Structures are given as C-alpha cells and as structure tokens.
Amino acid sequence: MKIGVIGSGNIGGNLGKHWAKAGHEVLFSSRHPEELSNLIRETEGNAKAVSVEKAFEANADVYLLAVPFKAIDQLAELYAGEYGNRVIIDATNPYPERDGKMAQDVRDGNENASEYTAMKFGTAKTAKAFNTIKAEHLKNRAWRDQDRIAIPYAAQDEDSKQVTRQLIEDIGFDAVYVGDLSKTKIMDPDQKIYGKSVNRAELEAML
C-alpha cells in the first residue's frame, strides 16, 4: 500500500518506519520536508519526504493523521479534494492545554474525537488507531512474535476496518476491534484504555 503520513513526529515517524520495513510505500510529510532527512536515513524500505500538499496529491491508499488535534480543521478544508474515498487512520488526541478551546469543546461535546475527525473528513473512510499507545512502546515493541502489545482500533466501514487491521498486524502488534467510531470514547485521553500497553487478553478484558 501507499501510505501518506501526515505529521512525522514520534507516532507518525515510527509508524512510517515500521510500515516501510513491512514493504509498504511511505510518504513522510511535513511543512518542512527538508528537515526529515535523518528520518529517511533511518528508514529501511521505500520512503521519501514530501510536503503535506504533495502527500495529499499523491493518491495514497491510506493517510495517517498524526498531527496536533487543532490541525484537523485546516487539513480537512485545504485538502478536501484529495482524500475522497481514501482510508484515513486517525491517531490524533484532543489535548486542550495544547490544542485550545476546540479540543475542550470536543471533549465536552456529545460526539467523541474520532467522530469529529470523521465529520471533518466527510468523504473519506475513517478509522481510529495508534492514539492510545506510548511513543516509546510503538518504537521498541513492534515486530514481536511473543508478548505482543494489542492495539485497539475502530472503523467507520468494512474497508477501513480491514485496512487498519492489516496495518496493525503487518508490524507485529495484535489488532483488537473496539467497534464503530461511536465506541471510541474509551480510547480518548484520560479514559479507560488510553496509554495502556497490554496484551490481547488483557485489553479484551478491559473492553
């Protein structure tokens, strides 16, 4: 698959490296792609650094959102013509101390964070994953045959469900389906499974 990584920090950078190693084509993106040269050098496989605009224009199969939550509105508006019918994996989290009032409004509102993203990226197929795992565990505990971390995920439709499951399992994690996007409140910051690095049986018991 061709994967556009929107936001190449700790989560996006490590996921992109894992996916490239697994044989996927990865487009790391940044507002300053020239600053990603070290990341590209560390990546085994097919990867390059591009602007956010070029990533969305690249007709990728999947886009990973690994940006601050406050960037969602602008990204959705700027690139609305480019992501239609694509799978978007939302790895964002609303942190009011970083993202301001819009994040607090989402946390206080009737819809959860993944539903907000799906509403904004209305023509895409949205899934939620990789927002609950600590960055160091994402980096260091992939590719395991035993003692695998379980990654909870949710999805809007069957296509986004299957693609997200594959991309979790391709890099040595266990995929645990939470349900559709309405069920993802439990994955949000300060909620029951946020920040928990546990195995499949432990995660399923928590659900």
C-alpha positions in Angstrom: 0.0 0.0 0.0 1.0 3.6 -0.5 0.7 5.4 2.9 0.8 9.1 3.4 2.0 10.0 6.9 0.6 13.4 7.8 2.8 14.5 10.7 6.1 12.8 11.0 6.8 13.1 14.8 7.1 10.3 17.3 4.0 8.5 16.3 4.0 9.2 12.6 7.7 8.8 12.2 7.9 5.4 14.0 4.8 4.0 12.2 6.1 5.1 8.9 9.5 3.4 9.5 7.7 0.2 10.6 5.4 0.2 7.5 8.3 0.8 5.1 10.1 -2.1 6.7 7.0 -4.2 6.2 7.1 -3.4 2.4 4.7 -0.5 2.1 5.5 2.7 0.2 5.6 5.5 2.7 5.4 9.3 2.2 6.5 11.1 5.3 5.2 14.6 5.2 5.9 17.9 7.0 5.6 21.6 6.4 9.4 21.4 6.2 10.2 18.1 4.5 13.8 19.0 4.2 14.1 18.6 7.9 13.1 14.9 7.6 16.5 13.7 6.1 17.5 11.9 9.3 14.2 10.1 9.4 14.6 8.9 5.8 18.1 7.7 6.5 16.8 5.6 9.5 14.1 4.0 7.4 14.5 0.6 5.8 12.5 0.3 2.6 10.6 2.6 0.2 10.2 6.0 1.8 10.6 9.6 0.9 9.9 13.0 2.5 7.4 15.4 0.8 5.3 18.4 1.7 1.9 17.9 3.2 0.4 19.1 0.0 2.4 16.6 -2.1 1.4 13.8 0.2 -2.3 14.5 -0.3 -1.8 14.9 -4.0 0.0 11.5 -4.2 -3.2 9.5 -4.4 -2.2 7.3 -1.5 -4.3 4.3 -0.4 -4.2 5.3 3.3 -3.5 8.5 5.2 -2.3 8.5 8.8 -3.2 11.6 10.7 -0.5 12.1 13.4 -0.8 15.8 13.9 -1.9 18.0 16.8 -5.7 17.8 17.0 -6.0 21.6 16.3 -4.7 21.0 12.8 -7.6 18.8 11.7 -10.0 21.6 10.7 -7.4 23.2 8.4 -6.2 20.0 6.9 -9.7 18.8 6.1 -10.6 22.1 4.5 -7.3 22.5 2.5 -7.2 19.1 1.0 -10.8 18.1 0.7 -10.4 17.3 -3.0 -7.6 14.9 -2.4 -8.7 12.3 0.2 -12.1 11.4 -1.1 -12.9 7.7 -0.6 -9.4 7.0 0.9 -8.9 5.4 4.3 -7.8 7.8 7.0 -6.4 6.4 10.2 -6.8 9.0 12.9 -4.1 8.8 15.5 -4.8 12.3 17.0 -5.8 13.2 20.5 -7.5 16.3 21.8 -5.4 18.0 24.4 -6.9 21.3 25.5 -3.6 22.5 27.0 -2.0 22.2 23.6 -4.9 22.5 21.1 -7.0 25.1 22.8 -10.8 25.6 23.0 -11.7 23.4 20.1 -10.2 20.4 21.8 -12.0 21.2 25.0 -15.3 21.6 23.1 -14.9 18.2 21.5 -14.1 16.6 24.8 -17.1 18.2 26.4 -19.5 17.5 23.5 -21.8 14.7 22.5 -19.5 13.3 19.9 -16.1 11.8 20.6 -12.8 12.8 18.9 -12.9 10.2 16.2 -16.4 11.2 15.2 -15.3 14.8 15.0 -12.5 13.8 12.6 -14.8 11.6 10.5 -17.2 14.6 10.2 -14.4 16.9 9.1 -13.0 14.4 6.6 -16.5 13.6 5.4 -15.7 12.0 2.1 -13.0 9.6 3.5 -13.4 6.3 5.3 -12.2 7.0 8.8 -10.6 4.6 11.3 -9.1 5.3 14.8 -5.9 3.6 15.9 -2.5 4.2 17.4 -3.6 7.1 19.6 -3.5 5.1 22.8 0.0 3.7 22.7 3.0 5.4 24.2 5.5 6.5 21.6 8.4 4.5 23.1 6.4 1.3 23.0 5.4 1.9 19.4 9.0 2.3 18.6 10.5 -0.5 20.6 7.9 -3.2 20.9 6.8 -3.8 17.3 7.9 -6.9 15.4 7.4 -9.3 18.3 6.4 -13.0 17.9 5.6 -13.3 21.6 4.4 -10.8 24.3 2.8 -8.7 21.7 1.1 -5.4 22.5 -2.6 -5.2 21.5 -3.6 -2.1 19.5 -7.3 -1.1 19.9 -8.9 0.2 16.7 -12.3 1.3 15.5 -13.6 1.9 12.0 -16.3 3.6 10.0 -16.9 0.8 7.4 -15.6 -2.6 6.4 -12.9 -1.2 4.1 -11.3 1.0 6.8 -11.7 -1.9 9.3 -9.8 -4.4 7.1 -7.0 -2.0 6.1 -6.4 -0.8 9.6 -6.3 -4.3 11.0 -3.7 -5.3 8.3 -1.5 -2.3 9.0 -1.5 -3.1 12.8 -0.7 -6.7 12.2 1.9 -6.1 9.5 4.2 -4.6 12.1 3.9 -7.1 14.8 1.1 -5.9 17.0 -2.2 -7.6 17.8 -5.3 -5.8 16.5 -8.3 -5.6 18.8 -11.5 -4.2 17.3 -13.4 -1.9 19.6 -16.4 -1.2 17.3 -17.5 1.6 15.1 -16.4 5.2 15.8 -19.2 5.8 18.3 -17.4 3.3 20.6 -14.1 5.2 20.7 -14.6 7.4 23.8 -12.8 4.6 25.8 -9.7 5.3 23.6 -9.6 9.1 24.3 -7.2 10.8 26.8 -7.9 10.0 30.4 -10.2 7.2 29.5 -10.0 3.5 30.4 -7.6 2.1 27.7 -5.7 5.3 26.9 -1.9 4.8 27.5 -2.3 1.1 28.3 0.3 -1.3 26.7 -1.2 -4.7 27.4 -1.7 -8.0 25.5 -4.8 -9.1 23.7 -6.4 -10.9 26.6 -5.9 -8.0 29.0 -7.2 -5.5 26.5 -10.3 -7.5 25.7 -11.0 -7.9 29.4 -10.8 -4.1 29.8 -13.3 -3.6 27.0 
